[in-house]
Amino acid sequence: MKTKKKILFLGCNKSQTKYLKEIRKLNRFVIIGTDINNSADGKKYCDKFYNLSYENSKELIHIGLKENFNQLDKVFTASSQISYVSASQFAKKFDINFPKPENIKKAIDKVKFYKFLKKNKINVPKFYLINDKKELKKKLNDNFNKNFYLKSDYSKNPNYVYQTSKLKDLNVNWKKDRFLKKCYILQEFCYGTHLRVNFFENKFNFFYTKKKFLVSKQFIKINIIPKIEKIVTELELTNMIVKFDIIVNKSNESYFLDLGIDPPYRMRKEYLKKKINYEKLYVCKYLLDYKKIFN
């Protein structure tokens, strides 16, 4: 019998237990789980458990050293996007196959992501970087006739995402935490149809999040997917399931708003309707050759 590989599983709350159960069914891994809650629901599905936040990358690496992790082992998370930063840092330390930390940060830090898009000549709505309340008031005052979204650099809707149409005293959080690392982005409204596009193994599906007019699948395939392919190739995310928030205006111009690397909720819901075991697919996608199982 082959010796089981080790897997560091980040985040063991109730929503992650579905993935934990699927990994246990594989019977290929010694599961070492971590969670900031010592009574996390998934604790009972782990072979070992450490009471530790997935944001504490230094201590996670200490655990890896203690448990003798190596490049044949795995790291896995189905938690919030910030957990992928620690997962990538852990993987880098032990030479485990995973996207590089700098690419994960470009994906989830909106400032880095928007600069990356502009460098690659991919449309993003006009934006300004805002460091404090004074800067925000001045910029809104200078553009009093425009509508804006205000988003923190690591925002995840609805956390630190605000909408404003005129100068007013917004109840904005300025305290630094997991959703606000350095600054805010003041982004001009872009009018049109809002889409969520999930990209997976050179395939895609899409959902309307705000429909002003219909956007055809053929239009997405021809005009949007090549840009997505460029993004995931440049950021070395081709082995991940990624999701994009995109706006298409009446002139058929597309604008990229956001890139997500945590499990896509709408895609999961759609797969479950089709009686597809989404958690099994997701686990096999990241840990094994899912094609042998699902094709």
Wavefront OBJ file of the C-alpha trace (Angstrom):
o trace
v 0.000 0.000 0.000
v 1.304 3.433 -0.970
v 2.222 5.860 1.785
v -0.335 8.617 2.029
v 0.682 12.143 1.136
v 0.024 14.959 3.564
v -2.359 17.794 2.842
v -2.622 21.088 4.698
v -6.290 22.090 4.689
v -6.881 25.772 5.453
v -10.199 26.725 7.025
v -12.450 24.041 8.521
v -15.761 25.802 9.087
v -19.130 24.338 8.093
v -18.982 25.383 4.442
v -15.609 23.668 4.011
v -16.691 20.307 5.479
v -18.116 19.197 2.111
v -14.619 19.424 0.625
v -13.036 17.763 3.652
v -15.405 14.804 3.349
v -14.534 14.358 -0.334
v -10.812 14.396 0.457
v -11.335 11.780 3.168
v -13.195 9.559 0.682
v -10.141 9.586 -1.598
v -8.163 7.851 1.173
v -4.932 9.247 -0.247
v -4.039 11.960 2.226
v -3.226 12.559 5.858
v -5.352 15.648 6.470
v -3.808 18.357 8.623
v -6.481 20.979 9.199
v -6.272 24.494 10.575
v -8.902 26.962 11.741
v -9.052 29.972 14.035
v -12.059 28.322 15.730
v -10.911 25.418 17.888
v -14.427 23.944 17.650
v -14.696 24.203 13.861
v -17.178 21.786 12.252
v -14.498 20.216 10.065
v -12.130 19.414 12.906
v -13.519 15.884 13.259
v -12.668 15.115 9.616
v -8.973 15.947 10.071
v -6.246 13.494 11.096
v -4.515 16.368 12.873
v -5.832 19.801 13.711
v -4.149 23.088 14.607
v -6.058 25.987 16.149
v -4.619 28.667 13.864
v -5.849 31.364 11.479
v -5.184 30.752 7.787
v -3.825 34.301 7.616
v -0.860 33.371 9.820
v 1.461 32.144 7.087
v 4.555 32.062 9.310
v 2.962 29.671 11.784
v 1.519 27.595 8.946
v 5.058 27.150 7.610
v 6.206 26.129 11.112
v 3.493 23.463 11.043
v 4.763 22.317 7.650
v 8.292 21.972 9.026
v 7.011 20.113 12.085
v 4.979 17.704 9.927
v 7.831 17.199 7.420
v 6.015 18.514 4.342
v 7.746 18.200 0.978
v 7.054 18.847 -2.704
v 4.979 15.659 -3.046
v 2.469 16.906 -0.455
v -0.440 19.291 -1.026
v -2.037 22.450 0.293
v -5.747 23.106 -0.219
v -8.265 25.793 0.613
v -11.863 26.466 -0.287
v -12.102 29.428 2.093
v -12.056 33.158 1.389
v -9.610 34.583 -1.121
v -7.137 35.794 1.490
v -6.471 32.170 2.457
v -4.930 31.615 -0.975
v -2.127 34.030 -0.124
v -1.027 31.862 2.807
v -1.541 28.707 0.740
v 0.765 30.074 -1.961
v 3.421 31.120 0.565
v 3.250 27.684 2.190
v 3.530 25.991 -1.211
v 6.513 28.126 -2.182
v 8.353 27.176 1.019
v 7.916 23.437 0.384
v 8.118 23.550 -3.433
v 4.518 22.352 -3.792
v 2.796 22.980 -7.126
v 0.607 26.067 -6.593
v 0.384 29.584 -8.104
v 3.128 31.929 -6.911
v 2.360 34.390 -4.068
v 2.981 37.401 -6.320
v 0.400 36.121 -8.828
v -2.171 35.369 -6.136
v -1.733 38.926 -4.832
v -2.159 40.356 -8.335
v -5.398 38.415 -8.609
v -6.989 39.497 -5.323
v -5.474 42.947 -4.714
v -7.616 45.256 -6.856
v -4.889 47.880 -7.174
v -2.400 45.320 -8.477
v -5.073 43.682 -10.644
v -6.194 46.923 -12.291
v -2.605 47.964 -12.986
v -1.999 44.510 -14.472
v -5.070 44.890 -16.714
v -4.021 48.330 -17.935
v -0.515 47.060 -18.687
v -2.056 44.283 -20.779
v -4.438 46.704 -22.541
v -7.580 45.188 -21.055
v -10.320 47.685 -20.256
v -11.039 48.632 -16.655
v -13.348 51.500 -15.601
v -11.545 54.744 -14.797
v -10.395 54.766 -11.177
v -8.516 56.772 -8.560
v -6.541 55.561 -5.554
v -7.814 56.987 -2.262
v -5.710 56.919 0.898
v -7.880 58.796 3.387
v -11.168 60.594 3.985
v -9.766 63.954 2.887
v -8.709 62.583 -0.506
v -12.100 60.930 -0.931
v -14.027 64.154 -0.262
v -11.832 66.138 -2.621
v -12.162 63.648 -5.465
v -15.943 63.423 -5.039
v -16.152 67.207 -4.925
v -14.089 67.505 -8.113
v -16.388 65.009 -9.838
v -19.728 65.927 -8.260
v -21.700 65.090 -11.433
v -20.429 61.505 -11.666
v -21.407 58.225 -9.990
v -18.823 56.034 -8.278
v -18.150 52.791 -6.492
v -15.697 52.910 -3.621
v -13.914 49.613 -2.986
v -11.055 48.719 -0.668
v -8.039 47.036 -2.242
v -8.934 43.597 -0.822
v -12.698 44.123 -0.735
v -15.075 41.226 -1.189
v -18.664 42.309 -1.745
v -20.360 43.439 0.481
v -17.282 44.072 2.645
v -16.025 47.632 2.082
v -17.871 48.211 -1.157
v -19.781 51.510 -1.218
v -21.824 53.376 -3.782
v -22.080 57.141 -4.050
v -23.628 59.565 -6.514
v -22.736 62.873 -4.852
v -20.617 64.415 -2.136
v -21.778 63.187 1.253
v -20.360 61.871 4.473
v -19.998 58.182 3.661
v -19.736 55.776 6.580
v -16.466 54.316 5.297
v -14.198 52.022 7.280
v -10.601 53.296 7.386
v -9.223 50.757 9.845
v -6.746 48.349 8.218
v -7.750 44.666 8.243
v -8.049 41.702 5.862
v -10.272 43.688 3.453
v -8.319 46.953 3.611
v -4.556 46.631 3.374
v -3.429 49.969 1.947
v -6.051 52.049 0.170
v -9.430 52.379 -1.525
v -10.238 52.499 -5.223
v -12.765 55.098 -6.357
v -14.166 53.665 -9.567
v -16.433 55.471 -12.018
v -19.738 53.788 -12.828
v -19.654 51.803 -16.030
v -23.145 51.356 -17.483
v -24.218 48.155 -19.171
v -24.911 44.487 -18.537
v -23.016 42.926 -15.640
v -21.766 39.362 -16.127
v -20.139 36.705 -13.991
v -17.973 34.487 -16.184
v -16.504 31.276 -14.756
v -13.506 29.856 -16.609
v -12.489 26.223 -16.170
v -10.289 23.953 -18.296
v -10.686 26.204 -21.372
v -14.472 26.093 -20.919
v -16.731 28.777 -19.546
v -20.212 29.485 -18.299
v -21.766 32.832 -17.483
v -24.552 34.401 -15.450
v -26.208 37.805 -15.510
v -25.764 39.742 -12.289
v -27.391 42.926 -13.662
v -29.074 42.574 -17.046
v -29.657 45.700 -19.139
v -29.612 43.821 -22.444
v -28.734 40.332 -23.666
v -25.130 39.325 -24.290
v -24.690 36.263 -26.478
v -22.486 33.311 -25.616
v -20.820 33.773 -29.001
v -19.937 37.389 -28.135
v -18.355 36.245 -24.876
v -16.451 33.482 -26.649
v -15.029 35.816 -29.293
v -14.523 39.061 -27.365
v -14.066 38.177 -23.700
v -12.623 34.669 -23.412
v -9.342 35.529 -25.223
v -8.767 38.252 -22.608
v -9.537 35.828 -19.791
v -7.138 33.297 -21.300
v -4.450 35.980 -21.419
v -5.041 36.889 -17.765
v -4.990 33.334 -16.417
v -1.937 32.463 -18.518
v 0.025 35.539 -17.417
v -0.887 34.948 -13.754
v -0.318 31.166 -14.027
v -3.875 30.396 -12.879
v -4.672 27.951 -15.689
v -5.068 25.040 -13.270
v -7.630 26.889 -11.156
v -11.351 27.562 -11.456
v -11.536 31.340 -11.795
v -14.421 33.793 -11.961
v -14.618 37.259 -13.466
v -17.027 40.155 -13.024
v -17.342 41.995 -16.323
v -19.501 44.783 -17.754
v -20.482 44.968 -21.430
v -21.795 48.355 -22.586
v -24.077 49.200 -25.511
v -21.051 49.809 -27.730
v -20.007 46.170 -27.143
v -16.989 47.200 -25.099
v -16.126 44.973 -22.162
v -14.708 46.208 -18.835
v -13.186 43.932 -16.201
v -14.116 44.637 -12.578
v -12.914 41.725 -10.511
v -11.180 38.346 -10.511
v -12.130 35.672 -7.976
v -10.227 32.497 -7.124
v -12.379 31.154 -4.286
v -15.076 28.541 -5.148
v -17.694 30.104 -7.453
v -21.120 30.058 -5.775
v -23.252 30.335 -8.935
v -21.303 27.621 -10.727
v -21.680 25.289 -7.746
v -25.428 25.940 -7.614
v -25.778 25.213 -11.328
v -23.776 21.982 -11.114
v -25.811 20.740 -8.167
v -28.992 21.299 -10.208
v -27.488 18.977 -12.820
v -26.781 16.362 -10.115
v -23.013 16.874 -10.441
v -21.018 16.450 -7.241
v -19.368 19.857 -7.304
v -17.201 19.342 -4.227
v -15.826 16.094 -5.649
v -15.083 17.808 -8.964
v -13.395 20.716 -7.195
v -11.229 18.467 -5.004
v -10.231 16.258 -7.919
v -9.480 19.317 -10.049
v -6.997 20.657 -7.512
v -5.556 17.432 -6.137
v -5.872 14.704 -8.802
v -6.600 14.227 -12.495
v -10.280 15.119 -12.471
v -10.646 14.220 -16.185
v -10.279 10.528 -15.407
v -13.251 10.829 -13.076
v -15.561 13.307 -14.823
v -14.907 12.699 -18.535
l 1 2 3 4 5 6 7 8 9 10 11 12 13 14 15 16 17 18 19 20 21 22 23 24 25 26 27 28 29 30 31 32 33 34 35 36 37 38 39 40 41 42 43 44 45 46 47 48 49 50 51 52 53 54 55 56 57 58 59 60 61 62 63 64 65 66 67 68 69 70 71 72 73 74 75 76 77 78 79 80 81 82 83 84 85 86 87 88 89 90 91 92 93 94 95 96 97 98 99 100 101 102 103 104 105 106 107 108 109 110 111 112 113 114 115 116 117 118 119 120 121 122 123 124 125 126 127 128 129 130 131 132 133 134 135 136 137 138 139 140 141 142 143 144 145 146 147 148 149 150 151 152 153 154 155 156 157 158 159 160 161 162 163 164 165 166 167 168 169 170 171 172 173 174 175 176 177 178 179 180 181 182 183 184 185 186 187 188 189 190 191 192 193 194 195 196 197 198 199 200 201 202 203 204 205 206 207 208 209 210 211 212 213 214 215 216 217 218 219 220 221 222 223 224 225 226 227 228 229 230 231 232 233 234 235 236 237 238 239 240 241 242 243 244 245 246 247 248 249 250 251 252 253 254 255 256 257 258 259 260 261 262 263 264 265 266 267 268 269 270 271 272 273 274 275 276 277 278 279 280 281 282 283 284 285 286 287 288 289 290 291 292 293 294 295
